[in-house]
Structure formats: C-alpha cells, structure tokens
Amino acid sequence: MTNQMYDELSLERSIKEQFGFDVDVRQIIAWRAPVSRTLEATVFLTSKKQLYAYIAGQSKVLLGDIKKIITHMGLKAELFIPPKGRPQYFDEIGRAKFRGVFPGRNSITKDDLIFYCTLAPYNPALVQIKEVKSGEIYQFDSDTTGSWRIAAKFAYRRIKTSS
C-alpha cells in the first residue's frame, strides 16, 4: 500500500469515528492544507462525486470560525455535519447559549438561534461542499498578500437531482 492509500484510509476511519458517517474517498484534492496557524483542511471527493472538507487542528474552533474558513478557501458550504450521535448538536448548543443570555424567554424561534448556533465548538469539522467558487481552492499563507494562496485548482458545482 502506498502512503496515499494509508492517508485515505485514516481519513475515512477518522470521519467514521467522529461523525458516524461512512465515506469512500475517491480522490484527495488538497491534503492537510493549512487554513489557519493551527488548523489544516483536507478537501476530498467521494465515490459518489460529493466534495467534502475535513478541518481539524489543535485550537478551539467554533462553527462560525469554520464558516469563515470555508469562505476564505473559496468554497460554498452546503451542509455542516454534526458530531456522531447528535443530529441536533448545533441547535442544542445554540439553545443553551441563548438561554444563558436570555434566561426568562420561553418561546425561542429558529431565527433567534441563528447567531447562537455559530458559537458551538466544532473541531474537527466535516463540511459538505456545494461549489468551488472560482475553480480554485485556497490555503492560508501568512507570507502572501491577503494571507491566502492557491492550494489546488478544481472545478466543482453540485447539481441537485430529484432522487
């Protein structure tokens, strides 16, 4: 087995353990590209031709931070996958944070929680990608102007089907 096969296997295993999500990595587009001083992102294509970004590192990261990182990478997110066994994870955390700020409020709407959901801890993160905006995926580089440079060129846009 080559190193790339081991990398794909370890990525698949990590995603299965942390997100309870079976994924078959077909092609790695960007392997461990730095997206901050302490975080790395792996962008990969599955056998079902779906694009994902797996972001992990050693610092504390919130959902709001991941959203910003995905945007800086030149990607559009379709779905943020919650941790294994907690399908309502972001809403649970958002509701708890909201109640901490407004303890007397009983009727909480989805609109009330939008901001507070972004305060949910999210490391590692798994994001299903809808589109690569300009055909280029960027990585963090503190030495360049704007702190981002091209990591890979890859054209992708997900088209929804009726199935």
Secondary structure, DSSP 8 states (H G I E B T S, - for coil): --HHHHHHHHHHHHHHHHH-----EEEEEEEEEESSSSEEEEEEEETTS-EEEEEEESS--BHHHHHHHHHHTTEEEEEEE--TT-TTHHHHHHHHHHHHH-TT-----HHHHHHHHTTSB-SSEEEEEEEESSSEEEEE-TTSGGGEEEEEE---B------
